[in-house]
Amino acid sequence: MKPVAGIHNPKAAAFAEHRHEKVCAKCHEGAGPGMGSYVIHEKRPWSQQTREDFPALYWSTVFFLALAGGVFIFFMPYTTVWAWREARQHWENRHEKRKEPEKRVLVERFTRSERWMHTVLVISFMALSVTGVAWMYIETGLGKTLALPFGGGDGAVWVHRMFGLFLMTIFTAHVVYLIRSALVGKKGYLSGPDSLVWTWSDFKAVHQHMSWLFGRREHPVFDRWSWWQKFDYWAVWWGLLIVGTTGLLMFDSVLTTSVLPGWMMNVARWVHKIEAILAMAHIFVVHFFIESYRPSAFPLNAHIFHGAAELEALEKEHPAWIERMRAEGKLEERIVTQPPRAVQIAFFGFGLSMVALGLLLLLGMLFFAVDLSF
């Protein structure tokens, strides 16, 4: 018998045909022959046996583990040195007097629609993180506790799927908006200083910023966006495309295996899991460091919520943008008043609660990892 595509084992192919006839077709109405090749309780995907019998799963898993490892091999030392550099600079400038809060000039950094989009993204991502970790760790105390508000594991999976579909819908709308903006010639979306598209100057800024960390060069001069802000923006694209695609494949196993071989479900599940863990770890460690942990942002950079940042801070981190606004005569129209105290507290509380929840999830995952059955 010819082996099933993706599984280099004739016995596995015969077993898949038998299992479809005796099990899959009986338990799953409409299940096609492809479902029989879905491997239940497969071996660890990075094992030698998986490499020999199931190369598609082995190489896809190895690739995404290498991708995740590469991201953190770069960012963990990078952010550690960054924290040390800023702490040292903060200590050297400790005697400088800061302006009183009521005398600080605030500049609108994000529009109302951008702030709403980010808030929706934050809520959706945290909901997906909680429900995803609940299901991944459902056999542990962590998983059972996280699943309680949703009525158990099945409820957590249902909420996870609904938020996944919602986020993919928002993402699709954003793509349509960008295409429409490009077609009508809306300035600054695909090129120019307001664009989030990477240019050669961003790659040079990475090198210059690394040199600055060790005191070898001046801090790079950023316009509206720094290189790490552009990186985080495109990381959302990359993550949503991978997690969203694999999530859709797993959404309806009967429908998927009527078109694709069942072993694709194994590949999708592991790619989904690894990419989701990478996304959570990057957000909860790297992104939160940049926006909350580093000395210049501690305890929280809340301007993404209320939209305004201090002119003094922007002149240090985004001087080219401020100078451009001044030269174009647009800076004055971006000056805004301090939001009401209650609003500031609400935004600050929401932001800190998201940071705390992310850290608790990450610590819980690490603590219960020894109990997680792969």
C-alpha positions as CSV (number, residue, x, y, z in Angstrom):
1,M,0.0,0.0,0.0
2,K,1.2,3.5,-0.9
3,P,2.1,5.5,2.3
4,V,-0.1,8.4,3.2
5,A,1.5,11.7,2.1
6,G,3.5,13.2,5.0
7,I,3.7,9.9,6.9
8,H,6.6,7.6,5.6
9,N,5.3,4.4,7.1
10,P,3.2,1.9,5.2
11,K,1.7,0.5,8.4
12,A,0.5,3.9,9.4
13,A,-1.3,4.3,6.0
14,A,-3.1,0.9,6.5
15,F,-4.0,1.9,10.0
16,A,-5.4,5.2,8.9
17,E,-7.6,3.5,6.3
18,H,-8.9,1.1,8.9
19,R,-9.4,3.8,11.5
20,H,-11.4,5.9,9.1
21,E,-13.8,3.1,8.4
22,K,-14.2,1.7,11.9
23,V,-13.9,4.9,14.0
24,C,-13.8,8.3,12.3
25,A,-16.8,7.8,10.0
26,K,-18.9,6.5,12.9
27,C,-18.1,9.2,15.4
28,H,-17.8,12.2,13.0
29,E,-20.7,12.5,10.6
30,G,-19.4,13.3,7.1
31,A,-15.8,12.5,7.9
32,G,-13.8,11.7,4.8
33,P,-10.9,9.2,4.4
34,G,-8.4,12.0,5.2
35,M,-9.4,12.1,8.8
36,G,-8.0,8.6,9.2
37,S,-4.4,9.9,8.9
38,Y,-4.8,12.3,11.8
39,V,-2.4,10.9,14.3
40,I,-3.8,10.7,17.8
41,H,-1.3,11.0,20.7
42,E,1.6,11.4,18.3
43,K,5.2,11.1,19.5
44,R,7.1,14.2,20.5
45,P,7.4,16.1,17.2
46,W,11.1,16.8,17.7
47,S,12.0,13.1,18.3
48,Q,14.0,10.9,16.0
49,Q,11.1,8.6,15.5
50,T,8.9,11.5,14.3
51,R,11.6,12.6,11.9
52,E,11.6,9.1,10.3
53,D,7.8,8.4,10.3
54,F,6.3,11.9,10.2
55,P,8.9,14.3,8.6
56,A,6.2,17.0,7.9
57,L,5.5,17.4,11.6
58,Y,9.2,17.1,12.5
59,W,10.5,19.8,10.2
60,S,7.6,22.3,10.7
61,T,8.1,22.0,14.5
62,V,11.9,22.3,14.3
63,F,11.5,25.4,12.1
64,F,9.1,27.2,14.4
65,L,11.1,26.2,17.5
66,A,14.2,27.6,15.8
67,L,12.3,30.8,14.9
68,A,11.1,31.2,18.5
69,G,14.5,30.5,19.9
70,G,16.1,33.0,17.5
71,V,13.7,35.8,18.5
72,F,14.7,35.3,22.2
73,I,18.3,34.7,21.6
74,F,18.3,38.2,20.1
75,F,15.9,40.1,22.3
76,M,16.7,38.7,25.8
77,P,20.4,40.0,25.9
78,Y,19.3,43.1,23.9
79,T,16.6,44.1,26.4
80,T,18.9,43.2,29.4
81,V,21.7,45.5,28.2
82,W,19.0,48.2,27.3
83,A,17.7,48.1,30.8
84,W,21.2,48.5,32.2
85,R,22.0,51.4,29.8
86,E,18.8,53.3,30.7
87,A,19.3,52.6,34.5
88,R,22.8,53.9,34.3
89,Q,21.7,57.0,32.3
90,H,18.8,57.6,34.8
91,W,21.3,57.5,37.7
92,E,23.6,60.0,36.0
93,N,20.7,62.4,35.4
94,R,19.0,61.8,38.8
95,H,19.5,65.4,39.9
96,E,17.7,66.9,36.9
97,K,14.4,68.5,37.8
98,R,11.3,67.4,36.0
99,K,8.5,69.8,35.2
100,E,5.4,69.7,37.4
101,P,2.5,67.6,35.8
102,E,0.3,70.6,35.2
103,K,3.2,72.4,33.3
104,R,4.0,69.5,31.0
105,V,3.0,69.9,27.3
106,L,1.2,67.0,25.8
107,V,1.2,66.0,22.1
108,E,-1.3,63.8,20.5
109,R,0.6,60.6,19.5
110,F,-2.3,58.4,18.5
111,T,-5.7,59.2,17.0
112,R,-8.9,58.0,18.6
113,S,-9.4,55.2,16.0
114,E,-5.8,54.0,16.5
115,R,-6.4,53.9,20.3
116,W,-9.6,52.0,19.9
117,M,-8.0,49.5,17.5
118,H,-5.1,48.9,20.0
119,T,-7.5,48.5,22.9
120,V,-9.6,45.9,20.9
121,L,-6.4,44.2,20.0
122,V,-5.3,44.1,23.7
123,I,-8.6,42.7,24.9
124,S,-8.8,40.1,22.1
125,F,-5.2,39.0,22.6
126,M,-5.6,38.6,26.4
127,A,-8.8,36.7,26.0
128,L,-7.1,34.4,23.5
129,S,-4.2,34.0,25.8
130,V,-6.3,33.1,28.9
131,T,-8.5,30.6,27.0
132,G,-5.6,29.2,25.0
133,V,-3.5,28.6,28.1
134,A,-6.6,27.2,29.9
135,W,-7.0,24.5,27.2
136,M,-3.3,23.8,26.8
137,Y,-3.0,23.2,30.5
138,I,-6.5,21.8,31.2
139,E,-5.1,18.8,33.1
140,T,-3.3,21.1,35.6
141,G,-4.5,23.3,38.3
142,L,-3.6,26.3,36.2
143,G,-5.8,25.2,33.3
144,K,-8.8,24.3,35.4
145,T,-8.6,27.6,37.3
146,L,-8.4,29.6,34.1
147,A,-11.3,27.7,32.5
148,L,-13.6,28.2,35.5
149,P,-15.1,31.5,34.2
150,F,-15.9,29.9,30.9
151,G,-17.7,26.8,32.4
152,G,-14.8,24.5,31.9
153,G,-12.5,23.4,29.1
154,D,-15.2,23.2,26.4
155,G,-16.4,26.7,27.2
156,A,-12.8,28.0,27.1
157,V,-12.3,26.5,23.6
158,W,-15.6,28.0,22.4
159,V,-14.7,31.5,23.6
160,H,-11.2,31.0,22.2
161,R,-12.6,30.3,18.7
162,M,-15.0,33.2,18.8
163,F,-12.3,35.7,19.8
164,G,-10.1,34.1,17.1
165,L,-12.7,34.7,14.4
166,F,-13.3,38.2,15.7
167,L,-9.6,39.1,15.6
168,M,-9.2,37.7,12.1
169,T,-12.2,39.8,11.0
170,I,-10.6,42.9,12.5
171,F,-7.3,42.0,10.8
172,T,-9.0,41.6,7.5
173,A,-10.7,44.9,7.9
174,H,-7.3,46.5,8.6
175,V,-5.8,45.0,5.5
176,V,-8.7,46.3,3.4
177,Y,-8.2,49.7,4.9
178,L,-4.5,49.7,4.0
179,I,-5.2,48.6,0.5
180,R,-7.9,51.3,0.1
181,S,-5.5,54.0,1.5
182,A,-2.8,53.0,-0.9
183,L,-5.2,53.0,-3.9
184,V,-6.6,56.4,-3.1
185,G,-3.1,57.8,-2.6
186,K,-3.4,58.5,1.1
187,K,-0.1,60.0,2.0
188,G,2.3,58.3,4.5
189,Y,0.8,54.8,4.7
190,L,3.2,52.9,2.5
191,S,6.1,55.3,2.2
192,G,7.5,58.4,3.9
193,P,8.2,59.2,7.5
194,D,4.7,58.2,8.8
195,S,4.8,54.8,7.2
196,L,5.3,51.6,9.3
197,V,7.0,49.9,6.3
198,W,10.6,49.0,7.0
199,T,13.3,50.9,5.1
200,W,17.0,50.7,5.0
201,S,17.3,53.4,7.6
202,D,15.5,51.2,10.1
203,F,18.1,48.5,9.7
204,K,20.8,51.1,10.2
205,A,18.9,52.3,13.3
206,V,19.1,48.8,14.8
207,H,22.9,48.8,14.4
208,Q,23.2,52.3,15.8
209,H,20.9,51.6,18.8
210,M,23.0,48.5,19.6
211,S,26.1,50.6,19.5
212,W,24.4,53.2,21.7
213,L,23.7,50.5,24.3
214,F,27.5,50.0,24.7
215,G,28.2,53.8,24.6
216,R,29.9,53.7,21.3
217,R,27.5,56.0,19.3
218,E,24.8,58.5,19.9
219,H,21.2,57.4,20.2
220,P,19.6,57.0,16.8
221,V,17.2,59.9,15.8
222,F,13.7,58.5,15.2
223,D,10.9,60.1,13.3
224,R,7.3,59.0,14.2
225,W,8.2,55.3,14.7
226,S,11.2,53.6,16.1
227,W,12.5,50.3,14.6
228,W,11.1,48.3,17.5
229,Q,7.6,49.8,17.1
230,K,7.7,48.8,13.4
231,F,8.9,45.3,14.4
232,D,6.0,44.9,16.8
233,Y,3.5,46.1,14.2
234,W,4.7,43.5,11.6
235,A,5.0,40.8,14.3
236,V,1.3,41.1,14.7
237,W,0.8,40.4,11.0
238,W,3.2,37.5,11.0
239,G,1.6,36.0,14.2
240,L,-2.0,36.5,13.1
241,L,-1.3,34.9,9.7
242,I,0.3,31.8,11.2
243,V,-2.0,31.4,14.3
244,G,-5.1,32.4,12.4
245,T,-4.5,30.0,9.5
246,T,-3.7,27.1,11.7
247,G,-6.6,27.9,14.0
248,L,-9.0,27.9,11.0
249,L,-7.7,24.5,10.0
250,M,-8.5,23.1,13.4
251,F,-11.8,24.9,13.7
252,D,-13.7,22.1,11.9
253,S,-11.8,18.9,11.7
254,V,-14.4,17.2,9.5
255,L,-14.4,20.0,6.9
256,T,-10.6,20.3,6.9
257,T,-9.9,16.6,6.5
258,S,-12.4,16.5,3.6
259,V,-10.0,18.7,1.7
260,L,-6.6,18.0,3.3
261,P,-5.0,14.9,4.8
262,G,-5.6,14.4,8.5
263,W,-1.9,14.7,9.4
264,M,-2.2,18.4,8.5
265,M,-4.2,18.7,11.7
266,N,-1.1,17.5,13.6
267,V,1.1,20.0,11.9
268,A,-1.4,22.8,12.4
269,R,-1.8,22.1,16.1
270,W,1.9,22.2,16.8
271,V,2.6,25.2,14.7
272,H,-0.4,27.0,16.3
273,K,0.8,26.1,19.8
274,I,4.5,27.1,19.3
275,E,3.6,30.4,17.5
276,A,1.0,31.2,20.2
277,I,3.6,30.7,23.0
278,L,6.1,32.8,21.0
279,A,3.5,35.6,20.7
280,M,2.6,35.5,24.4
281,A,6.3,35.4,25.5
282,H,7.3,38.2,23.2
283,I,4.4,40.5,24.3
284,F,4.7,39.7,28.0
285,V,8.5,40.0,28.1
286,V,9.8,42.1,25.2
287,H,6.8,44.4,24.4
288,F,6.0,45.0,28.1
289,F,9.7,45.7,28.8
290,I,9.7,48.4,26.1
291,E,6.4,50.0,27.2
292,S,6.6,49.4,31.0
293,Y,9.7,47.8,32.5
294,R,12.5,50.0,31.2
295,P,13.4,53.0,33.4
296,S,12.2,55.6,30.9
297,A,8.8,54.0,30.6
298,F,8.3,52.6,34.1
299,P,5.7,51.8,35.5
300,L,3.6,52.2,32.3
301,N,3.7,54.0,29.1
302,A,0.0,54.8,28.9
303,H,-0.1,57.2,25.9
304,I,-1.4,54.4,23.6
305,F,-4.6,54.5,25.7
306,H,-5.2,58.2,26.2
307,G,-3.4,59.2,23.0
308,A,-1.0,61.9,24.3
309,A,2.7,61.8,25.2
310,E,4.8,64.4,26.9
311,L,6.6,66.8,24.5
312,E,9.7,66.6,26.6
313,A,9.8,62.8,26.2
314,L,9.1,62.9,22.5
315,E,11.9,65.4,21.9
316,K,14.2,62.7,23.3
317,E,12.9,59.6,21.7
318,H,11.3,60.9,18.5
319,P,13.1,64.3,17.8
320,A,12.8,64.0,14.0
321,W,9.0,63.7,14.2
322,I,8.7,66.8,16.5
323,E,11.0,68.8,14.3
324,R,9.0,67.8,11.2
325,M,5.8,68.8,12.9
326,R,7.3,72.2,13.8
327,A,8.6,72.7,10.3
328,E,5.2,71.8,8.8
329,G,3.3,74.0,11.3
330,K,1.4,71.0,12.6
331,L,2.8,70.7,16.1
332,E,0.5,73.3,17.7
333,E,-2.6,71.6,16.4
334,R,-1.4,68.4,18.1
335,I,-1.1,70.0,21.5
336,V,-3.8,68.6,23.8
337,T,-4.8,69.1,27.4
338,Q,-4.2,66.6,30.2
339,P,-7.1,64.1,30.4
340,P,-9.3,64.2,33.6
341,R,-7.8,62.6,36.6
342,A,-10.4,59.8,36.6
343,V,-9.6,59.0,33.0
344,Q,-5.9,58.8,33.7
345,I,-6.5,56.5,36.6
346,A,-8.8,54.3,34.5
347,F,-6.3,54.0,31.6
348,F,-3.4,53.4,34.0
349,G,-5.4,50.8,35.9
350,F,-6.4,49.0,32.7
351,G,-2.8,49.0,31.3
352,L,-1.3,47.8,34.5
353,S,-3.9,45.0,34.9
354,M,-3.1,43.8,31.4
355,V,0.7,43.8,32.3
356,A,0.0,41.9,35.5
357,L,-2.3,39.4,33.8
358,G,0.3,38.7,31.2
359,L,3.1,38.2,33.7
360,L,0.8,35.9,35.8
361,L,0.0,33.8,32.7
362,L,3.7,33.5,31.8
363,L,4.8,32.6,35.3
364,G,2.0,30.1,35.6
365,M,2.9,28.5,32.3
366,L,6.6,28.2,33.4
367,F,5.6,26.8,36.8
368,F,3.2,24.2,35.5
369,A,5.3,23.3,32.4
370,V,6.5,20.1,34.2
371,D,2.9,18.9,34.5
372,L,2.0,19.6,30.9
373,S,1.5,16.5,28.8
374,F,2.7,16.9,25.2
